[in-house]
């Protein structure tokens, strides 16, 4: 009998015997379900965080910052350089004919959560034109800040989590009180506390004289290459341009790295436990089939088909756990709000994560079934017959 036919017969016999070994089978399914469910649920945090951060990203927006900086926080744009940026080609103009360019400077301030613990974030000083650059910004209370005054506007996220960030409050910043004159929503990206103030006032308060970046609205997404070429053609500027999406992704790297590390670390521990549980169950299944395997060996069935059939059975038994684990994760955690590391977002269980969970389950099944399969193939026929 050919190996493929032997393999088919053995696999069919293994699957037909599942009802008789239901307890051991359920042990494997439940173990894999837990492993997949934990991994998918935790990875859904990273996916949700990225989705939230990219919620307002537009292809027709770009960020310009100094070419020697690794990121926008380390960038420094002198005012003589900033004065040349609005003249670059490809930049859209507003209804008044002015280029839509907003210069931004970030300054760290401390704040107290309503729970009582201390925290902090960047106050973003911006030049006029914020609402042109970010049309998704919608005031829900109060008004915009006035240039030259110690005024700021805070996102509703700030007003919800921190003290003294509701419209009408006073916030102590660098030796003085600043008036919170408005609160706003920022479209799809609501996970981080965001505070805007006048750029020149921020520069004066924090004794600085350079911006961090220039945010520009392009005439169209296709004009990005025009902007990049213009920047490269003027080396005296010492700046570079990147898509808004790339900047947001770079800013998310640290958070995503932490979330993914924790997810795979915890998921791996659960997976190891599931693999051991699957292996023990399969050892018990193999031991319960000694007579059956011995008889098949006596009839001429080889070791290779036996190993392949046991491995396939282990993988097949892992698949229901993958499906159930992914389904439970989606039912319980998809859309669930989370607030780790001073950020807020909704978990997102995606088809890609479900497929990753299936791969995780297949790996558990293959690894867990390998040693029991070898044991099944190596048991001498006479020993197996005597044992039964």
For each residue, the residues with C-beta under 8 A, 3 or more apart:
1: 5 6 9 300 301
2: 5 6
3: 6 7 302 304 305
4: 7 8
5: 1 2 8 9
6: 1 2 3 9 10 301 302 305
7: 3 4 10 11 305 308 309 312
8: 4 5 11 12
9: 1 5 6 12 13 301
10: 6 7 13 14 296 301 305 306 308 309
11: 7 8 14 15 308 309 312 313
12: 8 9 15 16
13: 9 10 16 17 292
14: 10 11 17 18 309 310 312 313
15: 11 12 18 313 316
16: 12 13
17: 13 14 20 21 289
18: 14 15 21 22 25 317
19: 22
20: 17
21: 17 18 24 25 285 288
22: 18 19 25 26
23: 26 27
24: 21 27 28 281 282 284 285
25: 18 21 22 28 29 281 317
26: 22 23 29 30
27: 23 24 30 31 277 278 280 281
28: 24 25 31 32 277 278 281 282 314 317 318 321 365 368
29: 25 26 32 33 317 318 320 321 324
30: 26 27 33 34 321
31: 27 28 34 35 273 274 277 278 321 364
32: 28 29 35 36 274 278 317 318 320 321 322 325 361 364 365
33: 29 30 36 37 320 321 322 324 325 328
34: 30 31 37 38 270 274 325
35: 31 32 38 39 267 270 271 273 274 321 325 360 361 364
36: 32 33 39 40 321 322 324 325 326 329 357 358 360 361
37: 33 34 40 41 324 325 326 328 329 357
38: 34 35 41 42 266 267 270
39: 35 36 42 43 263 264 266 267 270 271 356 357 360
40: 36 37 43 44 325 326 329 349 353 354 356 357
41: 37 38 44 329 332 333 347 349
42: 38 39 45 259 262 263 266 267
43: 39 40 46 47 259 260 263 267 353 356
44: 40 41 47 48 329 333 334 347 348 349 350 353
45: 42 48 49 259 263 338 340 345 347
46: 43 49 50 256 259 260 263
47: 43 44 50 51 347 348 349 350 353
48: 44 45 51 52 338 345 346 347 348
49: 45 46 52 53 191 252 255 256 259 343 345
50: 46 47 53 54 249 252 256
51: 47 48 54 55 345 346 348
52: 48 49 55 188 189 190 191 344 345 346
53: 49 50 57 189 191 192 248 251 252 345
54: 50 51 57 189 245 248 249
55: 51 52 187 188 189 190
56: 134 136 186 187 188 189
57: 53 54 61 244 245 248
58: 61 244
59: 221 224 243 245
60: 92 217 218 219 220 221 223
61: 57 58 133 215 216 217 218 243 244
62: 215 216 218 224 227 241 242 243 244
63: 72 213 214 215 216 241 242 243 244 247
64: 77 85 213 214 215 216 231 239 240 241
65: 69 71 72 75 77 212 213 214 239 240 242
66: 69 75 76 77 238 239 240
67: 238 239 240
68: 238
69: 65 66 72 74 75 76
70: 74
71: 65 74 75 250 251
72: 63 65 69 75 212 213 247 251
73: 106 212
74: 69 70 71
75: 65 66 69 71 72 212 213
76: 66 69 210 211 212
77: 64 65 66 81 82 85 103 210 211 212 213 214 239
78: 81 82 209 210
79: 82 83 209 210 211
80: 83 84
81: 77 78 84 85 237 238 239
82: 77 78 79 85 103 211 214
83: 79 80 86
84: 80 81 87 88 234 237
85: 64 77 81 82 88 101 214 216 237 239
86: 83 91 98 99 101
87: 84 99
88: 84 85 91 216 227 230 231
89: 223 226 227 230
90: 218 219 223 224 226 227 230
91: 86 88 99 100 101 216 217 218 219 223 227
92: 60 99 100 217 218 219
93: 96 97 98 99 100
94: 97 98 100 129 132
95:
96: 93
97: 93 94
98: 86 93 94 129
99: 86 87 91 92 93 216
100: 91 92 93 94 129 132 133 216 217
101: 85 86 91 127 129 133 214 215 216 217
102: 126 127 128 129 130 132 133 214 215 216
103: 77 82 126 127 199 211 213 214 215
104: 124 125 126 127 199 211 212 213 214 215
105: 124 125 199 202 203 208 210 211 212
106: 73 122 123 124 125 212
107: 122 123 125 174 202 205 206 208
108: 120 121 122 123
109: 120 121 122 123 173 174 195
110: 118 119 120
111: 118 119 120 121 158 162 163 164 165 171
112: 116 117 118 119 162 163 164
113: 116 117 118 119 161 162 163
114: 161 162 163
115:
116: 112 113
117: 112 113
118: 110 111 112 113
119: 110 111 112 113 162 342
120: 108 109 110 111
121: 108 109 111 192 193 195 342
122: 106 107 108 109 195
123: 106 107 108 109 152 173 195 196 197 202
124: 104 105 106 194 195 196 197
125: 104 105 106 107 196 197 198 199 200 201 202 203
126: 102 103 104 129 130 196 197 198 199
127: 101 102 103 104 199 200
128: 102 147
129: 94 98 100 101 102 126 132 133
130: 102 126 133 134 137 144 196
131: 134 135 137 144
132: 94 100 102 129 135 217
133: 61 100 101 102 129 130 215 216 217
134: 56 130 131 137 186
135: 131 132
136: 56 186 187 188
137: 130 131 134 184 185 186 187
138: 184 185 186 187
139: 142 143 144 153 182 183 184
140: 156 183 184 185
141: 166 167 182 183
142: 139 153 167 168 180 181 182 183
143: 139 181 182
144: 130 131 139 153 181 182
145: 149 151 152 153 181 182 196 197 198
146: 149 151 181 198
147: 128 198 200 201
148: 198 200 201
149: 145 146 179 198 201
150: 173 176 177 178 179 197 201 205
151: 145 146 178 179 180 181 197 198
152: 123 145 171 173 178 179 180 181 195 196 197
153: 139 142 144 145 180 181 182 183 184 195 196 197
154: 158 159 165 166 180 182 183 184 193 194 195
155: 158 159 183 184 185 186 190 192 193 194 195
156: 140 159 160 183 184 185 190
157: 160 161 190 191 192 193 194 344
158: 111 154 155 161 162 165 183 193 194 195
159: 154 155 156 162 165 166 167 183
160: 156 157
161: 113 114 157 158 193
162: 111 112 113 114 119 158 159 165 193
163: 111 112 113 114
164: 111 112 169 170 171 172 180
165: 111 154 158 159 162 169 171 180 183 193 195
166: 141 154 159 169 180 183
167: 141 142 159 180 181 182 183
168: 142 180
169: 164 165 166 179 180
170: 164 177 178 179 180
171: 111 152 164 165 177 178 179 180
172: 164 176 177 178
173: 109 123 150 152 176 177 178 205
174: 107 109 205 206
175:
176: 150 172 173 205
177: 150 170 171 172 173
178: 150 151 152 170 171 172 173 197
179: 149 150 151 152 169 170 171
180: 142 151 152 153 154 164 165 166 167 168 169 170 171 183
181: 142 143 144 145 146 151 152 153 167
182: 139 141 142 143 144 145 153 154 167
183: 139 140 141 142 153 154 155 156 158 159 165 166 167 180
184: 137 138 139 140 153 154 155 156
185: 137 138 140 155 156 190
186: 56 134 136 137 138 155 189 190 194
187: 55 56 136 137 138 190
188: 52 55 56 136
189: 52 53 54 55 56 186 192
190: 52 55 155 156 157 185 186 187 344
191: 49 52 53 157 343 344 345
192: 53 121 155 157 189 342 343 344
193: 121 154 155 157 158 161 162 165 342
194: 124 154 155 157 158 186
195: 109 121 122 123 124 152 153 154 155 158 165
196: 123 124 125 126 130 145 152 153
197: 123 124 125 126 145 150 151 152 153 178 201 202
198: 125 126 145 146 147 148 149 151 201 202
199: 103 104 105 125 126 127 202 203 211
200: 125 127 147 148 203 204
201: 125 147 148 149 150 197 198 204 205
202: 105 107 123 125 197 198 199 205 206 208
203: 105 125 199 200 206 208 209
204: 200 201 207
205: 107 150 173 174 176 201 202
206: 107 174 202 203
207: 204
208: 105 107 202 203
209: 78 79 203
210: 76 77 78 79 105
211: 76 77 79 82 103 104 105 199 214
212: 65 72 73 75 76 77 104 105 106
213: 63 64 65 72 75 77 103 104
214: 63 64 65 77 82 85 101 102 103 104 211 239
215: 61 62 63 64 101 102 103 104 133 244
216: 61 62 63 64 85 88 91 99 100 101 102 133 227
217: 60 61 91 92 100 101 132 133
218: 60 61 62 90 91 92 221 223 224 227
219: 60 90 91 92 223
220: 60 223
221: 59 60 218 224
222: 225 226
223: 60 89 90 91 218 219 220 226 227
224: 59 62 90 218 221 227 228 241 243
225: 222 228 229
226: 89 90 222 223 229 230
227: 62 88 89 90 91 216 218 223 224 230 231 241
228: 224 225 231 232 241
229: 225 226 232 233
230: 88 89 90 226 227 233 234
231: 64 88 227 228 234 237 239 240 241
232: 228 229 235
233: 229 230
234: 84 230 231 237
235: 232 238
236:
237: 81 84 85 231 234
238: 66 67 68 81 235
239: 64 65 66 67 77 81 85 214 231
240: 64 65 66 67 231
241: 62 63 64 224 227 228 231
242: 62 63 65 246 247
243: 59 61 62 63 224 246 247
244: 57 58 61 62 63 215 247 248
245: 54 57 59 248 249
246: 242 243 249 250
247: 63 72 242 243 244 250 251
248: 53 54 57 244 245 251 252
249: 50 54 245 246 252 253
250: 71 246 247 253
251: 53 71 72 247 248
252: 49 50 53 248 249 255 256
253: 249 250 256 257
254: 257 258
255: 49 252 258 259 341 343
256: 46 49 50 252 253 259 260
257: 253 254 260 261
258: 254 255 261 262 341
259: 42 43 45 46 49 255 256 262 263 340
260: 43 46 256 257 263 264
261: 257 258 264 265
262: 42 258 259 265 266
263: 39 42 43 45 46 259 260 266 267
264: 39 260 261 267 268
265: 261 262 268 269
266: 38 39 42 262 263 269 270
267: 35 38 39 42 43 263 264 270 271 360
268: 264 265 271 272
269: 265 266 272 273
270: 34 35 38 39 266 267 273 274
271: 35 39 267 268 274 275 360 363 364
272: 268 269 275 276
273: 31 35 269 270 276 277
274: 31 32 34 35 270 271 277 278 364 368
275: 271 272 278 279 364 367 368
276: 272 273 279 280 368
277: 27 28 31 273 274 280 281 368
278: 27 28 31 32 274 275 281 282 314 317 318 364 365 368 369
279: 275 276 282 283 368 369 371 372
280: 27 276 277 283 284
281: 24 25 27 28 277 278 284 285
282: 24 28 278 279 285 286 310 313 314 368 369 372 373
283: 279 280 286 287 371 372 375
284: 24 280 281 287 288
285: 21 24 281 282 288 289 372
286: 282 283 289 290 293 310 372 375 376 379
287: 283 284 290
288: 21 284 285
289: 17 285 286 292 293 376
290: 286 287 293 294 379 384 385 387 388
291: 294 295 384 385 388
292: 13 289 295 296
293: 286 289 290 296 297 306 376 379 384
294: 290 291 297 298 379 381 382 384 385 388
295: 291 292 298 299
296: 10 292 293 299 301 306
297: 293 294 300 301 306 381 384
298: 294 295 381
299: 295 296
300: 1 297
301: 1 6 9 10 296 297 305 306
302: 3 6 305 306
303: 306 307 377 378
304: 3 307 308 377
305: 3 6 7 10 301 302 308 309
306: 10 293 296 297 301 302 303 309 310 373 376 377
307: 303 304 310 311 373 374 376 377
308: 7 10 11 304 305 311 312 373
309: 7 10 11 14 305 306 312 313 373
310: 14 282 286 306 307 313 314 369 372 373 376 377
311: 307 308 314 315 365 366 369 370 373
312: 7 11 14 308 309 315 316
313: 11 14 15 282 309 310 316 317 369
314: 28 278 282 310 311 317 318 365 366 368 369 372 373
315: 311 312 318 319 362 365 366 369
316: 15 312 313 319 365
317: 18 25 28 29 32 278 313 314 320 321 365
318: 28 29 32 278 314 315 321 322 361 362 364 365 368
319: 315 316 322 323 358 361 362 365
320: 29 32 33 317 323 324
321: 28 29 30 31 32 33 35 36 317 318 324 325 361
322: 32 33 36 318 319 325 326 357 358 360 361 362
323: 319 320 326 327 358
324: 29 33 36 37 320 321 327 328
325: 32 33 34 35 36 37 40 321 322 328 329 357 361
326: 36 37 40 322 323 329 330 349 353 354 357 358
327: 323 324 330 331
328: 33 37 324 325 331 332
329: 36 37 40 41 44 325 326 332 333 334 349 353 357
330: 326 327 333 334 349 354
331: 327 328 334
332: 41 328 329 336
333: 41 44 329 330 336 347 349
334: 44 329 330 331 347 348 349
335: 346 347 348
336: 332 333 346 347
337: 344 345 346 347
338: 45 48 344 345 346 347
339: 342 343 344
340: 45 259 343
341: 255 258
342: 119 121 192 193 339
343: 49 191 192 255 339 340
344: 52 157 190 191 192 337 338 339
345: 45 48 49 51 52 53 191 337 338
346: 48 51 52 335 336 337 338
347: 41 44 45 47 48 333 334 335 336 337 338
348: 44 47 48 51 334 335
349: 40 41 44 47 326 329 330 333 334 353 354
350: 44 47 353 354
351: 354 355
352: 355 356
353: 40 43 44 47 326 329 349 350 356 357
354: 40 326 330 349 350 351 357 358
355: 351 352 358 359
356: 39 40 43 352 353 359 360
357: 36 37 39 40 322 325 326 329 353 354 360 361
358: 36 319 322 323 326 354 355 361 362
359: 355 356 362 363
360: 35 36 39 267 271 322 356 357 363 364
361: 32 35 36 318 319 321 322 325 357 358 364 365
362: 315 318 319 322 358 359 365 366
363: 271 359 360 366 367
364: 31 32 35 271 274 275 278 318 360 361 367 368
365: 28 32 278 311 314 315 316 317 318 319 361 362 368 369
366: 311 314 315 362 363 369 370
367: 275 363 364 370
368: 28 274 275 276 277 278 279 282 314 318 364 365 372
369: 278 279 282 310 311 313 314 315 365 366 372 373
370: 311 366 367 373 374
371: 279 283 374 375
372: 279 282 283 285 286 310 314 368 369 375 376
373: 282 306 307 308 309 310 311 314 369 370 376 377
374: 307 370 371 377 378
375: 283 286 371 372 378 379
376: 286 289 293 306 307 310 372 373 379
377: 303 304 306 307 310 373 374
378: 303 374 375
379: 286 290 293 294 375 376 383 384
380: 383 384
381: 294 297 298 384 385
382: 294 385 386
383: 379 380 386 387
384: 290 291 293 294 297 379 380 381 387 388
385: 290 291 294 381 382 388
386: 382 383
387: 290 383 384
388: 290 291 294 384 385
